Amino acid sequence: MTSGRKPARVMAERRASRATVREGVLRLHMGTPSGAGGGAPDGGMRVPTAAFRRVDDTPSGERCITDCRASGGTCAFTFENTYLFWVAGLTMPLRWMLDSMPPTPSTRRQRVGIELRKMRDAAGKTTSEAAAVLGLDRTKITLIEQGLYAVSPERVVNLACAYEEGDAEFVEVLARMAGDRTKGWWEEYRGFVPTGFLDISELEHHAHGLLTYQICHLPGAMQTEEYSRAIFREAHPPLTPRLLETRVEYRVRRSQLLMAEGAPEHTAIVHEAALRMRFGGNDVARAQLDQLLEFSHLPHVTLRAVGFDAEGFKGAGQTVTYAKGPVSRLDTVLLDAVGTPVFLHDRNQVENYRKIIEMMAERSVSVEKTRDLIAQIRKDL
């Protein structure tokens, strides 16, 4: 009778393979003929352990787990070519490796975890006490609060009761968020645009209202295709043509949804500097201003400008989006930053940015005068 245990030789080989991966021995199939140098069985290139690091801004604009330049080569990470990974004797397409990575938790799941952590801290409970309420190991509570482990609506309610949370409407909304397993349109682009872009779209999709202010760029949701393309051409490191077009396609689709009937109320405060910037040249700028005027007449859009003659205003140094949640405790502030967006959930910080936007609105001109300014700038072109 055959034993169910694996032969010692097989187990030893598997341990050796895992050790090889841990040591960071990675070989990339560079399209060279089999056995054509490099030392890998498929003629690939050995990347030394010292070359390993995780970077988010590669020339191709995608996430990369190697720095091939450190080994004297060139960047091999791109979806446009047929490069393969060779790891511990297994050759597989790059996309397969990405698909096998653990999924990144959605911003909504992360927010549920953040709010549960706030409630637990306010109640003075430990993770062990919280775990006892649900009959889980305390490490699961940590994973839930980090957004790495899904929690059911019922368990959200049970924890809220244990934490003596008195805001019933807030708990109800949080439980609905925990039970939401739908995948949005942005998931089609995962792996092809930065994760931060997907997080922004998820935030906008679930928002009950949007407040934004822009200094040098016009709001992304109101950009024309050519204007967006001109902006992405200025990206650093430069995007490959295919990735650039993917970013443009993604932004245009986002615009179509946010400017469509039934979209959440959108208030945009734009500085005159952004209106006068000529990304893509005069023709592109003129078409962009035409679209901006068109969008300003949509019933759910309020567009206001801050002119050069304004006597200063708060928050002049950054681009901010304020997303209104179903209840005020779930409002979120998004700070635009190089590489990845920054989400703020602390109630004091969120309230501070809300006041800044209100003060900026006080310095802006009326909707009618904003339209007149846009028309005049367009005429000047």
Protein Blocks (a to p, Z undefined) as FASTA:
>chain_A
ZZfbdcfklmmmmmmmmmmmmnopacddehiaehighiianopacddfklgccdfbdfko
pacfbdfklnopacfbdfkbccdcdeehiacdfklmmmmpccdddfklmmmmmmmmmmmm
mnopafklmmmmnopafklmmmmmnopaccdfklmmmmmmmnopablklmmmmmmmmmpc
bdcfklmmgojacfklmmmmmmmmmpgbdcdddfkbccfklccfklmmmmmmmpccdddf
klmmmmmmmmmmmmmmmmpghiacddddddfklmmpcghijklmmmmmmmmmmmmmpmkb
ccddddfkbgbjehklbccdddddfbfklgccddddehiacddfbfklmmmmmmmmmmmm
mmpccfklmmmmmmmmmmmZZ
